[in-house]
Amino acid sequence: MVVKKDGRREPFDRNKITAGLKRACEKRPVSMETIEEIADRIESQAIESGGKEIPSSFIGTAVMNELHGVDQVAYVRFASVYRSFKDIDEFMHELEDLIRLRKETPAPEPRQRDKKGDATS
């Protein structure tokens, strides 16, 4: 069961994770395979947490962490909805943190992608 912010409980639904990832990654070079792999990892983390109930914040944070490493535009899209920024200053603060982290962390070598956005060998 997933415990929502308002206290409601609903069954874990992997499709909701996949749908949120698809929205965040729309028109981005992120393959469906990558989206499914992220959803698999998050579902596994939820199962491994061992509890019968997990807070929705656990899932949201896991999605943000995954997207941060995959596509920064998708990360910002998801974060803007998930965190419900109150104003432009909060949004700008998040972007500044992302820029700072990007400068501190060496960028991975870009992978070749086909027309669908799937990585090639």
C-alpha positions as CSV (number, residue, x, y, z in Angstrom):
1,M,0.0,0.0,0.0
2,V,1.1,3.5,-0.7
3,V,0.3,6.2,1.9
4,K,-0.4,9.5,0.1
5,K,0.5,12.9,1.6
6,D,-3.1,13.5,2.7
7,G,-3.2,10.1,4.5
8,R,-5.2,8.2,2.0
9,R,-4.0,4.7,1.2
10,E,-4.1,3.0,-2.2
11,P,-2.5,-0.1,-3.8
12,F,1.0,0.2,-5.3
13,D,0.5,0.8,-9.0
14,R,3.6,0.4,-11.1
15,N,1.7,1.9,-14.1
16,K,1.5,5.2,-12.2
17,I,5.3,5.3,-12.0
18,T,5.7,4.5,-15.7
19,A,3.1,7.1,-16.7
20,G,4.9,9.8,-14.6
21,L,8.2,8.8,-16.2
22,K,6.7,8.9,-19.7
23,R,5.3,12.4,-19.1
24,A,8.6,13.7,-17.7
25,C,10.6,12.1,-20.6
26,E,8.2,13.1,-23.4
27,K,10.2,14.3,-26.4
28,R,13.5,13.6,-24.6
29,P,16.1,11.0,-25.7
30,V,15.0,8.5,-23.2
31,S,13.9,5.1,-24.5
32,M,10.9,3.1,-23.3
33,E,13.4,0.4,-22.2
34,T,15.1,2.9,-19.9
35,I,11.7,4.0,-18.5
36,E,10.8,0.4,-17.8
37,E,14.2,-0.3,-16.1
38,I,13.7,2.7,-13.8
39,A,10.2,1.5,-12.9
40,D,11.6,-1.9,-12.2
41,R,14.3,-0.5,-9.9
42,I,11.8,1.6,-8.0
43,E,9.3,-1.3,-7.7
44,S,12.2,-3.4,-6.3
45,Q,13.2,-0.7,-3.8
46,A,9.6,-0.5,-2.6
47,I,9.4,-4.3,-2.2
48,E,12.8,-4.4,-0.5
49,S,11.8,-1.7,2.0
50,G,10.0,-4.6,3.7
51,G,7.0,-2.6,5.0
52,K,3.4,-3.2,4.0
53,E,3.0,0.5,3.5
54,I,5.4,3.0,1.9
55,P,5.0,6.7,1.8
56,S,4.4,8.3,-1.6
57,S,7.3,10.5,-0.9
58,F,9.6,7.4,-1.1
59,I,8.4,6.8,-4.6
60,G,8.6,10.4,-5.7
61,T,12.1,10.8,-4.3
62,A,13.2,7.5,-6.0
63,V,11.8,8.8,-9.4
64,M,13.6,12.1,-9.0
65,N,16.9,10.4,-8.1
66,E,16.7,8.1,-11.1
67,L,15.8,10.9,-13.5
68,H,18.6,13.1,-12.2
69,G,21.1,10.6,-13.6
70,V,19.2,9.9,-16.9
71,D,18.0,13.3,-18.3
72,Q,18.2,16.6,-16.5
73,V,15.3,18.1,-18.4
74,A,13.0,15.2,-17.5
75,Y,14.3,15.6,-13.9
76,V,13.3,19.3,-13.8
77,R,9.9,18.5,-15.4
78,F,9.1,15.8,-12.8
79,A,10.5,17.9,-9.9
80,S,8.4,20.9,-10.9
81,V,5.2,18.8,-10.6
82,Y,6.3,16.6,-7.6
83,R,7.6,19.4,-5.5
84,S,4.8,21.8,-6.4
85,F,7.1,24.8,-6.4
86,K,5.4,27.8,-4.7
87,D,7.0,30.4,-6.9
88,I,9.7,31.0,-9.5
89,D,12.4,31.5,-6.7
90,E,12.0,27.9,-5.5
91,F,12.1,26.7,-9.1
92,M,15.3,28.7,-9.8
93,H,16.9,27.4,-6.6
94,E,16.4,23.9,-7.9
95,L,17.9,24.8,-11.3
96,E,20.9,26.4,-9.6
97,D,21.5,23.3,-7.6
98,L,21.3,21.2,-10.7
99,I,23.8,23.5,-12.5
100,R,26.1,23.3,-9.6
101,L,26.0,19.5,-9.5
102,R,26.5,19.3,-13.2
103,K,29.7,21.4,-12.9
104,E,31.0,19.2,-10.0
105,T,30.2,15.9,-11.7
106,P,31.9,14.9,-14.9
107,A,29.5,14.3,-17.7
108,P,29.2,10.7,-18.9
109,E,30.2,10.1,-22.5
110,P,27.1,10.5,-24.7
111,R,25.8,7.2,-26.1
112,Q,24.8,6.9,-29.8
113,R,21.1,6.7,-30.2
114,D,18.8,5.7,-33.1
115,K,15.9,7.7,-34.3
116,K,13.6,6.3,-31.6
117,G,16.0,7.4,-28.9
118,D,17.2,3.9,-28.0
119,A,20.9,3.5,-27.2
120,T,22.9,1.7,-29.9
121,S,25.9,-0.6,-29.3
